[in-house]
Amino acid sequence: MRSDQVIEELRSHLGPKEVHVIPKDFEAGEHVQLAGGIFHGLTAVYYSGDARQRSRLVLMDFLGRQTAVEVPTTSIVKRISR
């Protein structure tokens, strides 16, 4: 995907405001999206984590059941609802 396409897609999700602050705090049960790595693009439910740890634990529906996976904190983003 070209950079101008990425920018347009972001604008369509976030709206016309110029600055958006995306908080890094997650609550148990919150839906998140994984960015990067082998799980890129998958949606998961945030389970637990510690601000001092480098990774978080999320629950994902994988092969028909919920599975706990540990991923880097930097790979979790808040899910943008459409």
N, CA, C and O atoms as a DFTB+ gen file, in Angstrom:
328 C
 N C O
     1  1       0.846      -1.165       0.000
     2  2       0.000       0.000       0.000
     3  2       0.900       1.239       0.000
     4  3       1.878       1.301       0.745
     5  1       0.570       2.208      -0.827
     6  2       1.354       3.439      -0.903
     7  2       1.072       4.312       0.316
     8  3       0.024       4.186       0.949
     9  1       2.013       5.197       0.639
    10  2       1.871       6.042       1.822
    11  2       0.640       6.939       1.746
    12  3      -0.022       7.153       2.762
    13  1       0.314       7.471       0.560
    14  2      -0.876       8.329       0.462
    15  2      -2.156       7.534       0.701
    16  3      -3.133       8.077       1.218
    17  1      -2.162       6.253       0.330
    18  2      -3.322       5.406       0.601
    19  2      -3.460       5.145       2.097
    20  3      -4.568       5.137       2.633
    21  1      -2.328       4.931       2.767
    22  2      -2.332       4.702       4.211
    23  2      -2.871       5.938       4.927
    24  3      -3.680       5.821       5.848
    25  1      -2.424       7.122       4.504
    26  2      -2.884       8.362       5.125
    27  2      -4.388       8.524       4.936
    28  3      -5.091       8.891       5.878
    29  1      -4.885       8.261       3.750
    30  2      -6.325       8.369       3.494
    31  2      -7.125       7.386       4.335
    32  3      -8.199       7.722       4.835
    33  1      -6.605       6.169       4.493
    34  2      -7.299       5.179       5.310
    35  2      -7.343       5.615       6.773
    36  3      -8.369       5.471       7.438
    37  1      -6.229       6.147       7.268
    38  2      -6.201       6.649       8.640
    39  2      -7.203       7.781       8.821
    40  3      -7.923       7.819       9.819
    41  1      -7.254       8.696       7.870
    42  2      -8.208       9.808       7.954
    43  2      -9.647       9.304       7.953
    44  3     -10.496       9.851       8.657
    45  1      -9.926       8.266       7.169
    46  2     -11.292       7.748       7.127
    47  2     -11.694       7.111       8.458
    48  3     -12.871       7.120       8.817
    49  1     -10.723       6.559       9.193
    50  2     -11.014       5.941      10.495
    51  2     -11.038       6.966      11.622
    52  3     -11.866       6.878      12.528
    53  1     -10.124       7.943      11.568
    54  2      -9.949       8.859      12.681
    55  2     -10.677      10.179      12.531
    56  3     -10.890      10.871      13.527
    57  1     -11.065      10.551      11.329
    58  2     -11.741      11.825      11.109
    59  2     -10.763      12.917      10.718
    60  3      -9.571      12.668      10.540
    61  1     -11.282      14.130      10.586
    62  2     -10.482      15.217      10.033
    63  2      -9.540      15.924      11.006
    64  3      -8.756      16.768      10.571
    65  1      -9.581      15.620      12.287
    66  2      -8.697      16.301      13.245
    67  2      -7.246      16.057      12.873
    68  3      -6.892      15.014      12.324
    69  1      -6.419      17.035      13.181
    70  2      -5.003      16.926      12.820
    71  2      -4.201      16.095      13.817
    72  3      -3.279      15.382      13.421
    73  1      -4.539      16.176      15.098
    74  2      -3.762      15.477      16.116
    75  2      -4.664      14.488      16.853
    76  3      -5.754      14.843      17.301
    77  1      -4.208      13.269      16.970
    78  2      -4.927      12.244      17.719
    79  2      -3.961      11.621      18.711
    80  3      -2.885      11.158      18.332
    81  1      -4.336      11.608      19.960
    82  2      -3.524      10.977      20.991
    83  2      -4.092       9.589      21.219
    84  3      -5.267       9.435      21.550
    85  1      -3.262       8.592      21.045
    86  2      -3.695       7.214      21.247
    87  2      -3.114       6.737      22.572
    88  3      -1.908       6.516      22.678
    89  1      -3.965       6.577      23.585
    90  2      -3.471       6.157      24.897
    91  2      -2.922       4.734      24.863
    92  3      -3.383       3.889      24.096
    93  1      -1.928       4.491      25.712
    94  2      -1.288       3.178      25.761
    95  2      -1.847       2.298      26.875
    96  3      -1.483       1.126      26.964
    97  1      -2.718       2.832      27.722
    98  2      -3.270       2.035      28.822
    99  2      -4.410       1.165      28.311
   100  3      -5.270       1.622      27.557
   101  1      -4.403      -0.069      28.726
   102  2      -5.435      -1.013      28.307
   103  2      -6.149      -1.547      29.547
   104  3      -5.552      -1.678      30.615
   105  1      -7.421      -1.848      29.388
   106  2      -8.205      -2.419      30.480
   107  2      -8.546      -3.858      30.152
   108  3      -8.741      -4.213      28.989
   109  1      -8.616      -4.688      31.190
   110  2      -8.984      -6.088      30.986
   111  2     -10.333      -6.161      30.286
   112  3     -11.273      -5.466      30.670
   113  1     -10.430      -6.993      29.269
   114  2     -11.659      -7.158      28.508
   115  2     -11.768      -6.256      27.296
   116  3     -12.681      -6.410      26.485
   117  1     -10.845      -5.315      27.165
   118  2     -10.874      -4.383      26.039
   119  2     -10.395      -5.074      24.758
   120  3      -9.438      -5.848      24.778
   121  1     -11.070      -4.782      23.655
   122  2     -10.654      -5.332      22.366
   123  2      -9.495      -4.516      21.831
   124  3      -9.555      -3.287      21.795
   125  1      -8.437      -5.202      21.415
   126  2      -7.246      -4.560      20.866
   127  2      -6.917      -5.202      19.530
   128  3      -7.441      -6.260      19.182
   129  1      -6.046      -4.547      18.794
   130  2      -5.597      -5.102      17.528
   131  2      -4.090      -5.271      17.599
   132  3      -3.383      -4.441      18.171
   133  1      -3.611      -6.356      17.012
   134  2      -2.187      -6.624      17.016
   135  2      -1.560      -6.023      15.765
   136  3      -2.074      -6.182      14.657
   137  1      -0.450      -5.335      15.960
   138  2       0.233      -4.666      14.853
   139  2       1.665      -5.175      14.791
   140  3       2.440      -4.995      15.729
   141  1       2.002      -5.803      13.696
   142  2       3.349      -6.329      13.518
   143  2       3.444      -7.792      13.929
   144  3       2.590      -8.313      14.648
   145  1       4.467      -8.419      13.472
   146  2       4.692      -9.815      13.812
   147  2       3.745     -10.759      13.085
   148  3       3.028     -10.354      12.170
   149  1       3.752     -12.002      13.496
   150  2       2.957     -13.012      12.794
   151  2       1.462     -12.869      13.023
   152  3       0.664     -13.417      12.262
   153  1       1.068     -12.130      14.073
   154  2      -0.355     -11.943      14.364
   155  2      -0.888     -10.609      13.852
   156  3      -1.993     -10.212      14.222
   157  1      -0.137      -9.916      13.019
   158  2      -0.517      -8.589      12.527
   159  2      -1.945      -8.568      11.985
   160  3      -2.324      -9.404      11.164
   161  1      -2.729      -7.598      12.459
   162  2      -4.088      -7.425      11.967
   163  2      -5.146      -8.202      12.722
   164  3      -6.337      -7.952      12.534
   165  1      -4.748      -9.135      13.569
   166  2      -5.738      -9.915      14.314
   167  2      -6.272      -9.110      15.494
   168  3      -5.565      -8.280      16.066
   169  1      -7.509      -9.364      15.845
   170  2      -8.136      -8.736      17.000
   171  2      -8.042      -9.687      18.177
   172  3      -8.171     -10.902      18.025
   173  1      -7.815      -9.120      19.351
   174  2      -7.697      -9.924      20.561
   175  2      -8.383      -9.196      21.702
   176  3      -8.747      -8.027      21.578
   177  1      -8.555      -9.890      22.807
   178  2      -9.100      -9.296      24.020
   179  2      -7.953      -9.167      25.007
   180  3      -7.286     -10.150      25.330
   181  1      -7.729      -7.951      25.483
   182  2      -6.653      -7.705      26.438
   183  2      -6.958      -8.422      27.746
   184  3      -8.082      -8.365      28.245
   185  1      -5.965      -9.089      28.293
   186  2      -6.172      -9.866      29.505
   187  2      -5.449      -9.238      30.692
   188  3      -6.078      -8.873      31.686
   189  1      -4.120      -9.112      30.588
   190  2      -3.368      -8.541      31.702
   191  2      -1.996      -8.085      31.233
   192  3      -1.553      -8.383      30.124
   193  1      -1.360      -7.367      32.105
   194  2      -0.015      -6.897      31.826
   195  2       0.418      -5.944      32.915
   196  3      -0.390      -5.488      33.724
   197  1       1.672      -5.659      32.924
   198  2       2.251      -4.770      33.909
   199  2       3.013      -3.695      33.156
   200  3       3.756      -4.004      32.225
   201  1       2.843      -2.445      33.542
   202  2       3.486      -1.335      32.826
   203  2       5.003      -1.489      32.782
   204  3       5.644      -0.940      31.885
   205  1       5.582      -2.209      33.709
   206  2       7.033      -2.390      33.725
   207  2       7.495      -3.534      32.824
   208  3       8.680      -3.641      32.508
   209  1       6.564      -4.380      32.418
   210  2       6.931      -5.508      31.556
   211  2       7.016      -5.058      30.110
   212  3       6.416      -4.055      29.723
   213  1       7.752      -5.792      29.332
   214  2       7.883      -5.472      27.924
   215  2       6.818      -6.146      27.080
   216  3       6.748      -5.918      25.872
   217  1       5.996      -6.966      27.694
   218  2       4.975      -7.654      26.907
   219  2       3.657      -7.689      27.666
   220  3       3.600      -7.463      28.875
   221  1       2.607      -7.977      26.919
   222  2       1.264      -8.066      27.480
   223  2       0.683      -9.427      27.150
   224  3       1.177     -10.119      26.260
   225  1      -0.336      -9.804      27.843
   226  2      -1.003     -11.069      27.584
   227  2      -2.389     -10.775      27.042
   228  3      -3.141     -10.000      27.632
   229  1      -2.725     -11.385      25.933
   230  2      -4.041     -11.187      25.336
   231  2      -4.668     -12.543      25.062
   232  3      -3.967     -13.549      24.959
   233  1      -5.973     -12.567      24.948
   234  2      -6.665     -13.795      24.594
   235  2      -7.162     -13.654      23.168
   236  3      -7.798     -12.657      22.825
   237  1      -6.878     -14.638      22.340
   238  2      -7.282     -14.599      20.943
   239  2      -8.124     -15.821      20.626
   240  3      -7.916     -16.887      21.204
   241  1      -9.076     -15.673      19.710
   242  2      -9.781     -16.838      19.192
   243  2      -8.891     -17.434      18.120
   244  3      -8.698     -16.839      17.060
   245  1      -8.355     -18.602      18.394
   246  2      -7.425     -19.249      17.478
   247  2      -7.843     -20.702      17.333
   248  3      -7.844     -21.452      18.309
   249  1      -8.191     -21.094      16.142
   250  2      -8.643     -22.458      15.860
   251  2      -9.854     -22.833      16.722
   252  3      -9.955     -23.955      17.218
   253  1     -10.772     -21.866      16.891
   254  2     -12.018     -22.157      17.578
   255  2     -11.979     -22.141      19.090
   256  3     -12.956     -22.528      19.731
   257  1     -10.872     -21.703      19.682
   258  2     -10.826     -21.616      21.142
   259  2      -9.975     -20.424      21.543
   260  3      -9.160     -19.936      20.760
   261  1     -10.172     -19.961      22.768
   262  2      -9.384     -18.830      23.240
   263  2      -8.016     -19.312      23.686
   264  3      -7.886     -20.287      24.426
   265  1      -7.006     -18.608      23.219
   266  2      -5.628     -18.964      23.523
   267  2      -4.914     -17.741      24.070
   268  3      -5.065     -16.643      23.533
   269  1      -4.142     -17.917      25.126
   270  2      -3.356     -16.820      25.682
   271  2      -2.037     -16.732      24.922
   272  3      -1.357     -17.734      24.700
   273  1      -1.695     -15.508      24.529
   274  2      -0.432     -15.279      23.824
   275  2       0.250     -14.066      24.424
   276  3      -0.407     -13.099      24.810
   277  1       1.559     -14.121      24.501
   278  2       2.320     -12.990      24.996
   279  2       2.909     -12.263      23.799
   280  3       3.554     -12.874      22.948
   281  1       2.687     -10.969      23.738
   282  2       3.190     -10.168      22.614
   283  2       3.856      -8.911      23.164
   284  3       3.544      -8.492      24.279
   285  1       4.760      -8.308      22.411
   286  2       5.388      -7.066      22.878
   287  2       4.342      -5.956      23.053
   288  3       3.398      -5.853      22.269
   289  1       4.518      -5.147      24.065
   290  2       3.604      -4.042      24.330
   291  2       3.455      -3.151      23.106
   292  3       2.367      -2.642      22.834
   293  1       4.525      -2.964      22.378
   294  2       4.498      -2.094      21.201
   295  2       3.673      -2.678      20.072
   296  3       3.393      -1.988      19.092
   297  1       3.279      -3.940      20.191
   298  2       2.487      -4.593      19.136
   299  2       0.984      -4.564      19.398
   300  3       0.211      -5.157      18.645
   301  1       0.565      -3.877      20.463
   302  2      -0.848      -3.800      20.797
   303  2      -1.328      -2.370      20.596
   304  3      -0.716      -1.422      21.088
   305  1      -2.426      -2.227      19.871
   306  2      -3.040      -0.910      19.688
   307  2      -4.520      -1.015      19.996
   308  3      -5.125      -2.079      19.865
   309  1      -5.093       0.109      20.407
   310  2      -6.531       0.122      20.643
   311  2      -7.247      -0.115      19.334
   312  3      -6.856       0.430      18.302
   313  1      -8.271      -0.907      19.364
   314  2      -9.033      -1.234      18.162
   315  2      -9.920      -0.056      17.768
   316  3     -10.659       0.482      18.593
   317  1      -9.839       0.326      16.527
   318  2     -10.651       1.425      16.023
   319  2     -11.952       0.845      15.537
   320  3     -11.961       0.016      14.627
   321  1     -13.061       1.269      16.134
   322  2     -14.357       0.750      15.689
   323  2     -14.846       1.552      14.516
   324  3     -14.677       2.770      14.465
   325  1     -15.463       0.855      13.558
   326  2     -15.960       1.514      12.357
   327  2     -17.423       1.776      12.468
   328  3     -18.023       2.329      11.546
